[in-house]
Amino acid sequence: MLKRYKSELIKIQNEIIDVTKLAVLIVDREGNYITEKGNFSNFCNMFRNNKNLNLLCEKCDMHALNKTFLTLKPYIYRCHSGLVDMIVPILYDNELLGAFIVGQIVLEDEKTFNIQQVMNDNLGKNVDGYKLEENYKQLKRMTFSEITSVANLLSYTSSYITQCIKSRKWSTHKIENNVSDNRICLNDLPIGAAIIYINKNLNGNISLAEAAACCNMSVSQFTRAFKKETGKTFIDFVTRKKIKQAKYLLKYTTKSISEISFELGMEDSSYFTKVFKKYTGIRPKEFRDNALKNQ
């Protein structure tokens, strides 16, 4: 959905860069770039321009995006090279549309960052140690309090973006008739209230009748409208949402399969396993084991 407002988002990104002097990127909820990488440091470009090391950068970005997807809150973290980054969600009625990825910061009075260790870790990976060290000296330095203030500023900006979309202040581009759930502009759809209801109740039993009532439709009217707007049946849409949440919990938490199934409103873990395999092709334990191997 955010791609519909790319030109406006580029303007906002440029303003943030002017004010903070930090690297800024805006992505959709799948981690796809909406804007070009803005003001990225020479230090980070050395990693981003290296095919193998760039995979680590992208992995850090996706981990942070998934963390934000779960909490719907700003997330400040260290990237694999030891710098401080932040990811701030862009929300629309509790639906994650995308996020700001901002940072490439060295903490003021840093005690734990070791540029020599970073250089040693990347020996033999086509990284010029001398240039890496020189570029490190040019990185932006901030206190943690300043970093937190930037995260708050971005949260306010996220709210501004939402208000502009809701009020139709920004022009939009034509989109496909069949919209996937990550592109939905809720106020533009007759089933928008049902999407909000689903997002807020993923950890329970989501009722078709209650979802229809949210939209002031009969069950039969709602069923037809929902399939027309999303391209999926109500049950399939809800199940895919739950499976996506389950994949995150399996990958990034230590919760047991029984705990995850209960949290997603599937109190029978054997039923959860059956549904998970139907949608992913593997059992939850296999998914977790594979995820751990790739970390």
C-alpha positions in Angstrom: 0.0 0.0 0.0 2.7 2.5 0.9 4.1 2.3 -2.7 1.0 4.3 -3.7 2.5 7.2 -1.8 6.2 6.9 -2.9 6.7 10.5 -4.0 5.4 11.8 -0.7 7.5 9.3 1.3 10.6 10.4 -0.5 10.0 14.0 0.5 9.6 12.9 4.1 12.7 10.8 4.0 14.8 13.7 2.7 13.5 15.9 5.5 14.5 13.3 8.1 17.9 13.1 6.6 18.3 16.9 6.6 17.4 17.1 10.3 19.1 14.0 11.7 22.0 13.5 9.2 21.4 9.7 9.5 20.9 7.0 7.0 17.2 6.5 6.2 15.2 3.9 4.3 11.5 3.2 4.1 10.3 -0.4 3.5 7.0 -2.1 3.2 5.9 -4.8 5.7 7.6 -7.5 3.6 11.0 -5.7 3.8 10.9 -4.5 0.2 12.4 -1.1 -0.4 9.9 1.7 -1.1 12.5 4.5 -1.2 16.1 4.4 -2.2 18.8 4.1 0.5 19.3 7.7 1.7 22.5 9.1 3.2 24.0 5.6 3.8 27.5 5.9 5.3 30.6 4.8 3.4 31.3 2.4 6.3 28.0 0.6 5.7 28.2 0.8 1.9 31.3 -1.3 2.1 29.2 -4.0 3.6 26.1 -3.4 1.5 28.2 -3.5 -1.7 29.7 -6.9 -0.8 27.4 -9.7 -1.9 28.0 -12.0 1.0 28.1 -9.3 3.7 25.0 -7.6 2.3 23.0 -10.8 3.2 23.9 -10.2 6.8 22.7 -6.6 6.6 19.4 -7.7 5.0 19.0 -10.4 7.7 19.4 -7.7 10.4 16.8 -5.6 8.7 14.3 -8.4 8.4 14.9 -9.5 12.0 14.1 -6.0 13.2 11.1 -5.7 11.0 9.7 -9.0 12.3 10.3 -7.8 15.9 8.3 -4.6 15.1 5.6 -6.7 13.4 5.2 -8.6 16.7 5.3 -5.6 19.1 4.1 -2.8 16.8 6.6 -0.5 18.6 9.9 1.1 17.7 12.9 -1.2 18.1 16.5 0.0 18.7 19.1 -2.6 18.1 22.7 -3.3 17.0 23.4 -4.5 13.5 25.9 -7.3 12.8 28.7 -4.8 12.4 28.1 -3.4 15.9 26.4 -0.1 14.9 23.1 1.1 16.4 20.0 1.2 14.1 16.4 1.6 14.8 13.2 0.5 13.1 10.0 2.4 13.6 6.6 1.0 12.4 4.2 2.8 10.1 0.8 1.7 11.3 -2.7 2.0 9.9 -5.5 1.0 12.4 -3.1 -1.4 14.1 -2.0 -2.9 10.8 1.7 -2.8 10.0 2.1 -1.1 6.6 5.9 -0.7 6.7 8.7 0.9 8.6 11.5 3.5 8.8 14.9 1.9 9.0 17.2 4.6 10.4 20.7 4.6 11.9 24.3 3.7 11.2 25.2 5.3 14.5 28.1 4.9 17.0 27.1 5.4 20.6 28.8 8.4 22.2 31.4 7.1 24.8 31.1 3.6 23.2 32.6 1.0 25.5 31.7 -2.2 23.7 32.2 -1.4 20.0 35.5 -2.8 18.7 36.4 -1.6 15.2 39.4 -4.0 15.3 37.2 -6.9 16.0 34.9 -5.9 13.1 37.9 -5.8 10.8 39.2 -9.2 12.0 35.7 -10.7 11.5 35.7 -9.7 7.9 39.3 -10.6 6.9 39.3 -12.5 3.6 35.9 -11.1 2.6 37.1 -8.5 0.2 36.9 -5.8 2.7 39.7 -3.1 2.8 40.6 -2.8 6.4 42.2 0.6 6.1 39.2 2.1 4.3 36.9 0.4 6.8 38.7 2.1 9.7 38.8 5.5 8.0 35.1 5.3 7.2 34.3 4.3 10.8 35.8 7.6 12.0 33.2 9.5 9.8 30.2 7.8 11.4 27.6 9.8 13.2 27.9 9.7 17.0 24.9 10.1 19.3 24.0 9.5 22.9 21.3 6.9 23.6 19.0 9.7 24.7 19.4 11.4 21.4 18.7 8.1 19.6 15.5 7.6 21.6 14.4 11.2 20.6 14.9 10.4 17.0 12.8 7.2 17.4 10.0 9.3 19.0 10.2 11.9 16.1 9.8 9.0 13.6 6.8 7.7 15.6 5.2 11.2 15.3 6.0 11.1 11.5 4.4 7.7 11.2 1.2 9.1 12.7 1.3 12.0 10.3 1.6 9.6 7.3 -1.4 7.7 8.6 -3.4 10.9 8.9 -2.5 12.0 5.4 -3.7 8.6 4.0 -6.9 8.6 6.0 -7.8 12.1 5.1 -6.9 11.4 1.4 -4.6 14.4 1.5 -2.1 12.6 -0.7 -2.8 11.5 -4.2 -2.8 7.8 -5.0 -1.9 5.7 -8.0 -4.2 3.0 -9.5 -3.8 -0.4 -7.9 -4.8 -3.9 -8.8 -8.5 -5.0 -8.3 -7.3 -8.0 -6.2 -5.4 -6.6 -3.3 -3.4 -8.8 -1.0 -3.7 -8.3 2.8 -0.4 -6.3 3.0 -1.7 -3.7 0.5 -5.1 -3.0 2.0 -6.1 0.6 2.6 -8.7 -0.1 5.2 -10.8 3.0 4.8 -11.0 2.3 1.1 -12.6 -1.2 1.5 -16.1 -2.2 2.6 -14.6 -5.0 4.7 -12.0 -2.7 6.3 -13.5 -3.0 9.8 -13.3 -6.7 9.6 -9.5 -6.6 8.8 -9.1 -4.4 11.9 -11.1 -6.9 13.9 -8.9 -9.8 12.6 -5.7 -8.0 13.4 -6.8 -7.3 17.0 -8.0 -10.9 17.6 -5.3 -13.1 16.1 -4.8 -14.8 19.5 -8.4 -15.9 19.8 -11.2 -17.6 17.9 -12.2 -15.2 15.1 -15.9 -15.3 14.3 -17.2 -14.9 10.8 -20.5 -13.6 12.2 -18.7 -11.0 14.3 -16.5 -9.9 11.4 -19.6 -9.5 9.2 -21.3 -7.5 12.0 -18.3 -5.2 12.1 -19.1 -4.2 8.5 -22.9 -4.1 9.0 -23.4 -7.0 6.5 -25.1 -10.3 6.6 -22.8 -13.3 6.6 -23.6 -14.1 3.0 -23.0 -10.5 1.9 -19.8 -10.3 3.9 -18.5 -13.6 2.5 -18.9 -12.5 -1.1 -17.4 -9.0 -0.4 -14.5 -10.4 1.5 -13.5 -12.8 -1.3 -13.9 -10.1 -3.9 -11.6 -7.6 -2.0 -8.9 -10.0 -0.7 -9.0 -12.8 -3.2 -9.2 -15.3 -0.3 -12.0 -16.9 1.7 -12.4 -15.6 5.3 -11.1 -18.7 6.9 -8.1 -18.9 4.5 -7.2 -15.2 5.1 -7.4 -15.6 8.9 -5.4 -18.9 8.9 -2.7 -17.4 6.8 -2.4 -14.5 9.3 -2.1 -16.9 12.2 0.5 -19.0 10.4 2.6 -15.9 9.6 2.5 -15.0 13.3 3.3 -18.6 14.2 6.4 -18.5 11.9 7.7 -15.4 13.7 7.2 -16.9 17.1 8.9 -20.2 16.1 11.8 -18.3 14.7 12.4 -15.6 17.2 11.1 -16.9 20.5 11.7 -19.9 22.7 8.0 -20.6 23.3 6.9 -24.2 22.9 4.7 -25.4 20.1 1.9 -25.9 22.6 2.3 -22.3 23.9 2.3 -20.9 20.4 -0.8 -22.9 19.3 -2.6 -21.7 22.4 -1.6 -18.1 21.9 -3.0 -18.2 18.4 -6.3 -19.6 19.5 -5.6 -23.2 18.5 -5.7 -25.0 21.8 -5.1 -28.4 20.2 -1.4 -28.4 19.3 -1.8 -31.5 17.0 -4.4 -29.5 15.0 -2.1 -26.5 14.9 0.7 -28.8 13.6 -1.6 -30.2 10.9 -2.7 -26.7 9.7 0.9 -25.4 9.8 2.1 -28.2 7.6 -0.8 -27.7 5.2 0.2 -24.1 4.7 4.0 -24.4 4.8 4.8 -28.0 3.7 6.7 -28.8 7.0 5.9 -29.3 10.7 6.5 -26.5 13.2 9.5 -28.2 14.7 11.1 -28.6 11.3 10.5 -24.9 10.6 12.1 -23.9 13.9 15.1 -26.3 13.4 15.7 -24.9 9.9 15.5 -21.3 11.1 18.0 -22.0 13.9 20.4 -23.6 11.4 20.2 -20.5 9.2 20.9 -18.0 12.0 
